Amino acid sequence: MNTPINPVIEQTRRHFFGSAGLSIGSLGLASLLNQQGLLAAKTDGANLRETNPLAPQDGHHPPRAKSVIYLFMAGGPSHLELFDYKPKLQELSGQVIPESYVEGKRFAFIKKDAKLLGTKRKFVRYGESGLELSELLPHIGSMADDICLIRSMKTEVFNHGPAKLYMNTGFQQFMGRPSMGSWVTYGIGSEADDLPGFLVLNSGPRGPRGGTPLWSSGFLPTTYQGVPLLNGSDPILNLSSPRGFDNTRQGDFVDAVKDLNQARLDQIGDPEIATRIAAYEMAYRMQSSAPELMDLSGETKETLADYGITDVAKPSFARNCLLARRLVERGSRFVQLYHTDWDHHGNPGTDLGKALDARCGETDQPSAALLRDLKQRGLLEDTIVVWGGEFGRTPQGEPRDLIGRDHHIDGFSMWLAGGGVKGGQSIGATDELGYNAVEDVVHVHDLQATLLHLLGLDHLKLTFRFQGRDYRLTDVGGHVVEKVFA
């Protein structure tokens, strides 16, 4: 990949974004397509990437999937309550964890002599595959035969912000590394005609710890950054016309700017000018496409009921799941949904009782409905759905007011579905206490390499030269997990 960029053009681009910020032009540039034939003289792949950085292009090998919907459960869901039942942990509940497990380990809050904690949740086998999941996830269980459950995830970082950053960018420090969605759109562009290729939706009382660096383009061109999609009539910041500008007046403005820019383009031939022409036109198209996307009035009552949406105007994880389907249906490449408050330490509102019930109640039905909806529309075979957080929870309990667990990095669970993924299976295992991943261990970099592979990208070849060296999403690690593939 490692596309060379003319330094003069790159300097112009940085100047443009520095002055425009997230204005109508820069947001348009994040999704521009050359539909008007403005760049007809430059049709080869290299030149097209210079002037249209989000044009779809082939990866390194034939892809199994075209897009990703990443359901990010921010806070670290407990694998021991949801995905990984441990009879031995139940048996030893209340006893101090053996020293061999915690020697040399660091925790966020608990001490090394914390007592083991069994779960109060029952587990049920679902589907023809008999995949074992918690009673808290009956709707996801109904789609068990489409799910690949990874029970052997491992990460390196036990605090929320850096751990989220690590899951998204492959690096735990806030040093401007590109996010996964940015790497994907840099690698293969987007098929969206009038919407961004990489979008981010939030639900819950706040955004995820870590904030905008989680979907930043880092040192990649700003074209590839994630665009937050807001609720309401103005879903993208600064996209609406100024007060007093109707569609006709706005169209006249865009045409006038186009004519001026076209004259300058004809005079000096700078492709950055052609890029700006297309950016304004794309932004103009987005002024109608973005509000149309948010209007769910055309969805059937059956579809809304399946997602659990009772008020189409009320923000919710369910609404975001339906919007994610609408986005990939329109060609967006990477859609990431953050749902917060999975950090269940044991204080009121953050416990493994009512708080966990509430989080599962908010996400279980919509997650399953998204899979079912994609499948019914023939989109699941081209769309990878990912469900998981930044880490898991400790087998030890955390002594607070209510039942809770601490952050845990040595073994946790996530699931994938669709897009070349073999459903109805579990991969890997933790030990008898659910502490260490011990079988078919899947590191965060392995997950990233596998997702890129499904999209037709080789994580070793998807690089970008910055400050004298080639960088990649998987840093210096990562192996493709072939057991995931159908």
C-alpha positions in Angstrom: 0.0 0.0 0.0 2.4 2.7 1.2 1.2 5.2 -1.4 3.7 7.9 -2.2 2.4 11.5 -1.7 3.8 14.5 -3.5 5.2 16.7 -0.7 3.9 19.9 -2.3 0.4 18.5 -2.6 0.6 17.1 1.0 1.6 20.6 2.3 -1.4 22.1 0.5 -3.7 19.5 2.1 -2.4 20.1 5.6 -2.9 23.9 5.1 -6.5 23.2 3.9 -7.4 21.1 6.9 -5.7 23.4 9.3 -7.8 26.3 8.2 -11.0 24.3 7.6 -11.1 22.0 10.6 -14.3 19.9 10.4 -16.0 22.3 8.1 -18.2 21.4 5.2 -15.2 21.1 2.8 -13.2 18.8 5.0 -16.1 16.5 5.8 -16.9 16.4 2.1 -13.3 15.5 1.4 -13.6 12.6 3.7 -16.1 11.0 1.3 -15.5 12.5 -2.1 -16.0 10.5 -5.3 -15.3 11.8 -8.8 -18.8 11.2 -10.2 -18.9 14.4 -12.3 -15.9 13.3 -14.4 -13.8 16.3 -13.3 -10.7 14.1 -13.2 -11.3 12.1 -16.3 -7.7 12.8 -17.5 -6.3 11.1 -14.5 -7.8 7.6 -14.4 -4.9 5.3 -13.5 -4.8 4.0 -9.9 -1.9 6.2 -8.6 -3.3 9.4 -9.9 -6.8 8.6 -8.8 -5.5 8.1 -5.2 -3.8 11.5 -5.4 -7.0 13.3 -6.3 -9.6 11.0 -4.8 -8.1 9.4 -1.7 -11.3 7.5 -0.8 -11.9 5.9 -4.3 -12.4 2.2 -3.9 -9.4 0.1 -4.8 -8.3 -3.5 -4.6 -6.4 -4.8 -1.5 -3.6 -7.3 -1.5 -5.7 -10.4 -2.1 -9.4 -11.2 -2.8 -11.5 -10.1 0.1 -14.1 -12.1 2.0 -15.9 -9.0 3.2 -16.5 -5.4 2.1 -17.3 -3.6 5.4 -17.1 -3.8 9.2 -19.6 -2.9 11.9 -17.7 -2.8 15.2 -20.0 -3.0 18.3 -17.6 -1.7 21.0 -18.7 -2.3 24.5 -16.7 0.4 26.3 -15.6 -0.5 29.9 -14.8 -4.1 29.6 -17.7 -6.6 29.7 -17.2 -9.6 32.1 -16.5 -12.7 30.0 -17.2 -14.7 33.2 -20.8 -13.5 33.4 -21.5 -13.6 29.6 -19.4 -16.0 27.6 -17.0 -18.2 29.6 -18.6 -20.5 32.3 -16.1 -22.0 34.8 -17.3 -24.8 37.1 -14.0 -24.7 39.0 -14.4 -21.0 39.7 -17.9 -21.7 41.1 -16.4 -24.4 43.3 -13.6 -22.2 44.7 -15.7 -19.0 45.0 -14.8 -17.2 48.2 -11.3 -18.6 48.4 -8.1 -16.6 47.9 -6.8 -17.0 44.4 -3.6 -19.2 44.2 -0.4 -17.2 44.3 0.8 -18.8 41.0 -1.9 -16.9 39.2 -1.0 -13.4 40.5 2.7 -13.5 40.9 4.2 -10.6 39.0 0.8 -9.3 38.0 -0.6 -5.8 38.3 -4.2 -4.8 38.8 -6.1 -1.6 38.6 -7.7 -1.7 42.0 -7.7 -5.2 43.8 -4.9 -6.7 45.8 -3.2 -10.0 45.1 -5.0 -11.8 47.9 -8.5 -10.9 46.5 -10.9 -13.8 46.7 -12.3 -15.7 43.8 -15.9 -14.9 42.7 -18.2 -17.3 41.0 -21.0 -16.0 38.8 -24.6 -15.9 39.7 -25.6 -16.2 36.1 -26.8 -19.4 34.4 -25.4 -20.5 31.1 -27.5 -22.0 28.2 -26.6 -23.8 25.0 -28.0 -22.2 21.9 -28.5 -23.2 18.3 -27.6 -26.4 16.5 -24.0 -25.7 17.4 -24.8 -25.7 21.1 -22.7 -22.6 21.7 -22.8 -21.9 25.5 -23.7 -18.3 26.4 -25.2 -16.5 29.4 -28.9 -16.3 30.1 -28.4 -12.6 29.9 -27.9 -12.9 26.1 -30.9 -14.8 24.8 -31.2 -12.8 21.6 -27.6 -13.1 20.7 -28.0 -16.8 21.5 -30.7 -17.0 18.9 -28.0 -16.2 16.3 -25.4 -18.6 17.8 -25.0 -20.5 14.6 -23.7 -17.3 12.9 -21.3 -16.3 15.7 -17.6 -17.2 16.1 -16.9 -16.8 19.8 -13.3 -16.2 20.7 -12.7 -17.1 24.4 -8.9 -16.6 24.4 -8.4 -12.9 23.8 -5.4 -11.2 25.4 -4.3 -7.5 25.6 -1.4 -5.6 27.2 -3.1 -2.6 28.8 -5.3 -2.6 31.9 -6.5 1.1 32.1 -9.5 2.1 30.0 -8.3 4.9 27.8 -5.0 3.3 26.8 -6.7 -0.1 26.4 -9.3 1.3 24.1 -6.6 3.0 22.2 -4.6 -0.2 21.9 -7.7 -2.1 20.6 -8.3 0.6 18.0 -4.8 1.7 17.0 -2.5 -1.1 18.0 -0.6 1.2 20.4 -1.5 2.3 23.9 0.0 5.8 24.0 -1.7 8.9 22.7 0.9 9.6 20.1 -1.2 10.0 17.0 -1.5 6.5 15.6 -4.2 5.8 13.0 -7.3 3.9 14.1 -8.4 0.7 12.5 -11.2 2.4 10.5 -8.6 4.8 9.1 -6.2 2.1 8.1 -9.1 0.3 6.3 -10.3 3.3 4.3 -6.7 4.2 3.5 -6.2 0.7 2.2 -9.3 0.1 0.2 -11.3 3.3 0.2 -15.0 3.4 0.4 -18.0 2.6 -1.8 -20.3 5.3 -0.3 -21.4 7.8 -2.9 -22.5 10.6 -0.6 -21.6 9.6 3.0 -18.3 9.2 4.8 -16.5 5.9 4.6 -15.7 5.7 8.3 -18.3 6.7 10.8 -18.7 6.6 14.6 -21.9 6.5 16.7 -22.1 6.8 20.5 -24.8 5.6 22.9 -24.9 5.8 26.7 -24.6 8.7 29.0 -21.2 9.8 27.7 -18.6 9.0 25.1 -15.9 6.4 25.6 -12.8 7.1 27.7 -10.1 8.0 25.2 -12.3 10.2 23.1 -11.6 11.3 19.5 -8.1 9.6 19.3 -10.0 6.3 19.1 -11.2 7.2 15.6 -8.5 9.5 14.6 -6.5 9.2 11.3 -3.3 9.9 13.3 -0.4 10.5 10.9 -2.5 9.4 7.9 -4.1 12.1 5.8 -7.2 13.6 7.6 -9.3 12.2 4.8 -9.3 8.9 6.6 -10.5 10.0 10.1 -13.7 8.8 11.5 -16.7 11.1 11.3 -18.9 11.2 14.4 -22.6 10.8 13.4 -24.8 12.8 15.8 -28.4 12.5 16.6 -30.9 15.0 15.3 -31.5 16.9 12.1 -27.9 17.9 11.8 -26.1 14.5 12.1 -22.7 15.8 10.9 -21.1 18.9 12.4 -21.0 22.1 10.2 -22.7 20.4 7.3 -25.9 22.4 7.3 -26.1 25.6 5.2 -25.9 28.9 7.1 -29.2 30.4 8.2 -30.9 32.1 5.2 -29.3 29.9 2.6 -32.0 27.7 0.9 -31.1 24.9 -1.5 -31.1 27.1 -4.6 -28.8 29.7 -3.1 -26.5 27.0 -1.7 -26.4 25.3 -5.1 -25.6 28.6 -6.8 -22.7 29.1 -4.3 -21.3 25.7 -5.0 -21.5 26.2 -8.8 -19.8 29.6 -8.5 -17.0 28.2 -6.4 -16.7 25.3 -8.8 -16.4 27.6 -11.8 -13.6 29.6 -10.1 -11.7 26.5 -9.0 -12.1 24.9 -12.4 -10.6 28.0 -14.1 -7.7 27.8 -11.8 -7.4 24.0 -12.3 -7.3 24.5 -16.1 -4.6 27.2 -15.6 -2.1 25.4 -13.4 -3.3 21.7 -13.3 -2.9 21.3 -9.5 -4.9 18.1 -8.6 -5.5 19.6 -5.1 -7.8 22.1 -6.7 -9.8 19.2 -8.4 -9.9 17.6 -4.9 -11.4 20.7 -3.5 -14.0 21.0 -6.3 -15.1 17.4 -5.6 -15.1 18.1 -1.8 -17.6 21.0 -2.1 -19.9 19.0 -4.4 -19.7 16.0 -2.1 -20.6 18.1 0.9 -23.5 19.6 -1.0 -24.8 16.0 -1.7 -24.3 15.1 1.9 -26.6 17.9 3.0 -29.5 15.8 1.7 -28.1 12.3 2.1 -27.1 12.6 5.8 -30.6 13.7 7.1 -32.2 11.1 4.8 -30.0 8.5 6.5 -31.3 9.5 9.9 -34.9 9.4 8.9 -36.2 5.9 10.0 -39.8 6.6 9.0 -39.4 4.4 5.9 -38.4 1.3 8.0 -41.2 -1.3 8.6 -42.9 -1.7 11.9 -41.5 -5.3 12.0 -37.9 -4.1 11.5 -38.2 -1.4 14.2 -39.8 -4.0 16.6 -37.1 -6.5 15.9 -34.4 -4.0 17.0 -36.5 -2.9 19.9 -37.0 0.7 18.7 -40.2 2.2 20.1 -39.3 5.9 19.3 -37.4 6.5 16.1 -36.3 9.9 17.3 -34.9 8.8 20.6 -31.1 8.1 20.7 -30.3 4.5 21.7 -27.9 1.6 20.9 -30.8 0.0 19.0 -31.2 3.0 16.8 -27.5 3.1 16.2 -27.5 -0.6 15.1 -30.2 0.1 12.6 -28.3 3.2 11.3 -25.2 1.0 11.0 -27.1 -1.4 8.7 -28.3 1.6 6.6 -24.7 2.9 6.4 -23.2 -0.3 5.1 -26.1 -0.7 2.8 -25.1 2.7 1.3 -21.5 1.7 0.9 -19.7 3.0 4.1 -16.7 0.9 4.8 -16.2 1.0 8.6 -18.9 1.8 11.1 -18.1 1.8 14.8 -20.7 1.9 17.6 -19.6 2.7 21.2 -21.9 1.7 24.0 -20.5 2.8 27.4 -20.8 1.8 31.1 -19.6 -1.8 31.0 -17.1 -1.0 33.8 -18.6 -3.1 36.6 -16.5 -2.7 39.7 -19.3 -3.1 42.2 -20.4 0.3 43.3 -24.1 1.2 42.9 -24.7 1.6 39.2 -21.5 -0.3 38.3 -22.3 -3.8 39.6 -22.7 -7.2 38.1 -26.4 -7.2 39.2 -28.8 -4.5 38.0 -26.2 -2.6 36.1 -25.1 -5.6 34.0 -28.8 -6.5 33.5 -29.3 -3.0 32.1 -26.4 -3.1 29.7 -27.4 -6.5 28.4 -31.0 -5.3 28.1 -29.8 -2.3 26.0 -27.6 -4.3 23.7 -28.6 -7.9 23.4 -31.7 -7.6 21.2 -30.3 -4.9 18.9 -27.1 -6.8 18.3 -29.0 -9.9 17.3 -31.5 -7.9 15.2 -28.5 -6.3 13.3 -27.2 -9.8 12.4 -30.6 -11.0 11.4 -31.4 -7.9 9.4 -28.1 -8.0 7.6 -28.6 -11.7 6.9 -32.1 -11.3 5.5 -30.9 -8.5 3.1 -27.9 -10.5 1.9 -25.5 -8.1 3.5 -24.1 -10.3 6.3 -21.9 -12.3 3.9 -20.1 -9.1 3.0 -20.1 -7.4 6.4 -18.0 -8.4 9.4 -19.7 -7.7 12.8 -17.5 -7.4 15.8 -18.7 -7.4 19.5 -16.4 -6.8 22.4 -14.7 -4.3 24.8 -11.1 -3.3 25.6 -10.5 -6.1 28.1 -12.3 -8.5 30.4 -12.8 -8.8 34.2 -10.9 -10.6 36.9 -12.0 -14.0 38.3 -11.4 -12.3 41.7 -14.2 -10.2 43.1 -13.6 -6.5 44.0 -14.6 -5.7 47.6 -17.0 -2.8 47.1 -20.6 -2.1 48.1 -22.0 -4.6 45.6 -20.7 -7.4 43.4 -18.0 -6.4 40.9 -14.7 -7.4 39.3 -11.5 -5.5 38.4 -10.0 -5.0 34.9 -8.4 -8.1 33.4 -6.1 -8.4 30.4 -4.9 -12.0 30.4 -8.0 -13.7 29.1 -11.4 -12.4 27.9 -14.0 -13.0 25.1 -15.2 -11.3 21.9 -17.3 -12.5 19.0 -17.4 -12.1 15.3 -20.0 -12.8 12.6 -20.5 -12.5 8.9 -18.0 -11.6 6.2 -16.1 -14.9 5.8 -16.4 -15.8 9.5 -17.3 -19.4 10.4 -20.3 -19.2 12.7 -21.4 -21.7 15.3 -18.0 -22.2 16.8 -15.8 -21.1 19.7 -12.1 -20.6 19.4 -9.6 -20.9 22.2 -10.0 -21.3 25.9 -9.0 -19.8 29.3 -7.8 -22.0 32.2 -10.2 -23.5 34.8 -10.6 -20.2 36.6 -11.0 -18.0 33.5 -7.8 -16.2 34.3 -5.2 -16.9 31.6 -5.9 -17.6 27.9 -4.2 -20.9 27.4 -5.5 -22.4 24.1 -5.3 -20.7 20.7 -4.5 -17.4 22.3 -5.6 -14.4 20.2 -3.7 -11.2 20.9 -5.2 -7.8 20.0 -2.8 -7.6 17.1 -3.9 -11.0 15.9 -7.5 -9.8 15.9 -6.5 -6.7 13.9 -4.5 -8.8 11.4 -7.5 -11.1 10.9 -10.0 -8.4 10.3 -7.7 -6.8 7.8 -7.2 -10.1 6.1 -11.0 -10.6 5.7 -11.1 -7.3 4.0 -8.4 -8.3 1.5 -5.5 -6.5 3.3 -2.2 -8.0 4.4 -1.4 -6.4 7.7 2.3 -6.7 7.0 2.0 -4.7 3.7 -0.5 -2.1 4.8 2.0 0.5 5.8 2.6 4.2 5.8 5.9 6.0 6.1 6.1 8.6 8.8 9.1 10.2 10.4 11.5 7.9 8.6 9.9 4.5 9.2 7.0 2.4 8.0 4.2 2.0 10.5 1.3 -0.5 10.5 -1.8 -1.2 12.6 -0.4 -4.3 14.1 2.9 -2.6 15.2 5.5 -5.3 15.2 3.2 -8.3 15.9 0.1 -9.9 14.7 -0.9 -13.3 13.1 -3.9 -14.1 11.1 -6.2 -16.5 13.0 -7.2 -18.9 10.2 -9.7 -20.8 12.5 -12.0 -17.8 12.2 -12.5 -18.3 8.5 -15.5 -20.2 7.0 
